[in-house]
Amino acid sequence: MELGKLLIVLGVILAAAGVVVMLLARTHLPLGRLPGDIVYRGKNTRIYFPLATSLLVSAVLSILLYVLSRWRR
């Protein structure tokens, strides 16, 4: 029973994250195309590592979670 509830909650969170990503894509923010994002284009391959985007998202989420934890106390 608990596993079922956990899977439902995780599914809802994943669906919400998908909606947020779709909405952010419509705002034309340069996430994924920031200076510092590494892109290697070979003849038949493309390797993409969003280093700057990952750092920015991590910093924003860290600040947001810090503020939320302070607000809950």
Residue pairs with C-beta under 8 A, 6 or more apart in sequence:
24 31
31 50
31 53
31 56
31 57
32 50
32 53
34 50
34 52
34 53
34 56
35 52
36 51
36 52
36 55
37 48
37 49
37 50
37 51
37 52
37 53
38 47
38 48
38 49
38 50
38 51
39 46
39 47
39 48
39 49
40 46
40 47
40 48
